């Protein structure tokens, strides 16, 4: 008779397999909506698409950016998409209609270079924009006015994301920074990747678990509230460029310059599978909100939809 303990060990690991590639959709960034199978993909030509992974089709094409938009963020309620491009333009789009609703102000007092990343506070009231000018702006999202800003002073910010009671920032020079939510002052510095720098951060739906992509060819798993590294995972032969976490925090994905995407068990801290023939400069990655799909970019720089079985939504 099989015991419960033995039965648990016989449960097959989740699988991630390619569903379809779109080589004509040359992709520079992706982001999953907080629920369902909708996701956003930013293209080399400046266009942004809203796509449905389950239907494998484009829902809307969002036209207006003169250059590629590397910053993509859905509002916490999933009703809006915010995009930020290489000209520092930040647009707000209605997800239901695909219409552009408004544009954030630009000028000498704002970002002077392209938008690297965008993120919301969990209440949707504040938008953080990380610029290639090494500055992070905190915007009142509804008023489109600046609440505060802070500079890297040579740290070279990769992205900044609000967590409970703080802000966490990945830098290429200054390691990982935890900052005060109100003053933005640095409260702690961590060096998870042997001073070689971080390229990106990714979070589960509750932002209690985090992955950092390192230039030491590894990725680190974090407890964000304890500010503690839980594990360092090695499985790439080059810099880890992008990371993603499933909504429930149990699966992770990482891409590197070695043309692979590795899928990880973030409970047992082990490699599950590898997707080959991926983007040679590190595939942008995102899980959909329903946990059923992992979005990546193939070796031709084209969009790739991968299925996740079983699905990894919040609560499962």
Secondary structure, 3 states (H helix, E strand, C coil): CCCHHHHHHHCCCCEEEEEEEEEEEEEEEEEECCCCCEEEEEECCCCEEEEECCCCEEEEEECCCCCCCCEEEECCCCCEEEEECCCCCEEEEECCCCCEEEECCCCCCCCCCCEEEEEECCCCCEEEEEECCCEEEEEECCCCEEEEEEECCCCCEEEEEEECCEEEEEECCCCEEEECCCCCCEEEEECCCCCCCEEEEEECCCCCEEEEEECCCEEEEEECCCCEEEEEEECCCCCEEEEEECCCCCEEEEEECCCCEEEEECCCCEEEEEECCECCCCCCCEECCCCCEEEEEECCCEEEEEEEECCCCCCC
